[in-house]
Amino acid sequence: MDAMDIVGGRRLEGRVRASGAKNAALPIMATSILAEGPIRLKNVPDLADIRTMSRLLAVLGVKVEREPGGDLVLNCTSTRKNEAPYRIMKTMRAGICVLGPLVARRTKVKVSLPGGCAIGDRPVDLHLKGLRALGANLDIRHGYIVGPGKRLRGAEMYLGGPFGSTVTGTANILMAAVVAKGVTVIDCAACEPEVQDLCRALVKMGAQIQGIGSPRLVVEGVERLTGCEHTVIPDRIEAGTLLLAGAATGGDVTVEGARWNDLFALVHTLREAGAEVEHFDDTIRVRARRRLKSVDVTTLPFPGFPTDLQAQMMATLTSADGISVITEKIFPDRFMHVAELGRMGARIRKEGNAAVVHGARHLSGAPVMASDLRASAALVIAGLVADGKTTVSRIYHLDRGYEKIEQKLGRLGAKIRRYRES
């Protein structure tokens, strides 16, 4: 198992590019189950989750090839395979995105309930609610979602849940609705950039979708979808992580592939904390000329502050002046990084779905263990600002969502080394 050593106290400076968005690429890969013809995807990152989805699609009859230039080509060669097994699904939450396409295109469905990061309860009830509204007859038996496939019919549905709209649920229902008979109206649809990118890819394949980027999507079903070529959007979470690393270290970092409109909440928060932020085209530059000051942050569905940047923001605020309050309204239990940050000297008190962060003058390097993908990134940021050496174990979590992060940080001046633990 790999680990990472970070020697802190070095100011990050320079220019770096964010990779393609894995949370956009994964559901778009699942559309290959629907398409009659190959799909060519550009700007797909080489990540563990992408490779896992490729294995899952291969089990479901889709041939997936990574070409020498980096493009990913997917072509459905068999429509008879219908089981998404637990051995693959247990490692990746986004595997559930195959459910909608399978229900719409296969004669029967058997999809394992998904796994992924340990960040709290993430039920699939809204996925099932929406698909059942379209006419799918689905049950949960022995850890699997099972039922017959059938020609679905359009319907009106409301996808709001106790913590807002569902991103993967919206994606699943969209992929089923685009080939359902009639018109589907999805109210309280997720508006995240990754959902918008899925919509754009589906439209290229022949889907009829109105309201892209809004909480009301109107879908007119079509008989068939064709293959297409599509460039995946940049990863706003990776870009945000790199910007926060720059700000936390008092640096001057420019991130290419950082779309301003996708990161407006983060940019506003960084400015409130005292950082200088400017943007041009798809590039954002952050400069922190002085110690950051405390801010209050609440995670919300897009365009609110992303839950996937909450841990990294917390790590950044541990060395800011003053007291910050971070409230988590998407995944209320997403605070497993608090204890590990405490090992490095952070003063954080958890209160329900909020964390009170008392800014400290210095963190100290320590051995820490990653619990999930974004917590891993938070520990890396903490290691970059800490005195001495920090060793982050179980960094396989990082490999699920960050492409060669140690190399990118190294180019910005970080002293960071990845190695195999004995």
C-alpha positions, 0 to 999 in steps of 0.5 A: 500500500502506498503512502506519502511523505510531505515536508511542510513550510514551503510556499507554493508558486507556479502554474498547474492544470487540473485534469478532467472531471471524474464525476462528469466522466463516470455517468457519461461513460454509463451512457455507452449502454444506451448508445448505438455506436461508439462514444469517444471521450476526451479529457478523461483522467486516468484514475482508479474510479475510471478504471473501475467503471471501465471494468464494470462496463466490460462486465455489462457488454461494453468494450472500453479502450484507452487510446495512446493519445488519451481518448477513451472509446466505449462501444456496447457490443452485447445487450444481454449482460445485466448484472453489476456485481458487488465485487466491483460496485463495493469500491465505487459509489458512481457505479450506481449510474449504470442502473438507469441505462440498464433499466431502459435497455436490458430485459432484466436488471441486477445491480448491487447497492454501491460502496465508495467513501465512508462519508455517511449515509447515501441511500438510493431511494430517490433513484428508485423513486424516479425510476419507478415513476417512469414505470420500472418495477424495482425491488431490493433483495439480498443487497441488489436492486433487481427487476425486469427491464421494460420500455419506460414512459415519461412522468413528472417527478420531484427529486428533492430530498432531506439534504437537497437534490441528488446528483447521481439520482438526477443522472440516473433518471435522465439516462432512463428518461431520454429513451422513455416514451413521452415527456418526463419533467424532473423538478428539483433536479441537480444543477451541478456542472457534472450533470450539465455536462452529462446533459450536453453529451446526451444531446450530442447523442440525440436526446431532447433535453430542455432546461439544462443547468436549471432545477427543472429538466424537461426530457422528450424521449427518443427511440434511439441514441447514437455515438458521439465525441465529447470533451469532459469538463475540467474537474472543479474539485481538483482545481479548488483543491489546488487553489486552496493548497496555494492559499493555505501556504501563502502562495501564488498559484495559477490553475488552468482548467478552473472554470470561474462559474463552476467555482464561484462559491469557493472564490467568494470564500477565499476572497472573504478570507483575505486571498486575492483571486482573479480569473481569465478564460478557464484559469484562476489565480490565487495569491495569499500575501498575508495570513488568511482570516476566519470565515464561516462556510456552509455546504449547499447544492450547486451553486453553493459551496461544494461538500467535496471541498469542505474537508480541504477548506477546513484544513486551510482554515486550521492555520487562519486567524480567528474562529471559523464555523463549517456547517455540512448540509449535504452529508452531515456525518462528513467529518472523519478528517477532524480527528486526523487534523487534530493529530497535527495540532488543529483545534476543531470541535464538532457540534452536530453537523458543524465544526468549529475551527480555532485557527492555530499559528502552527500545525505540526507534522505527524503520521495520519491516515486517510479515511476517504477521498476528500479527507485525503486531500485535506491531510495533504494540504495540512501537511503542506503548511505543517512544521516538519514531516507528515506521513499520509497513509492509505493514499489509495483514496487519493488515486480515486479522484486526483491524477498524479497530485504529488507531481502537480504539487511538486511542480509548484514547489512542494516537497512531497514523496510517494512510496510503497509502505513496507 
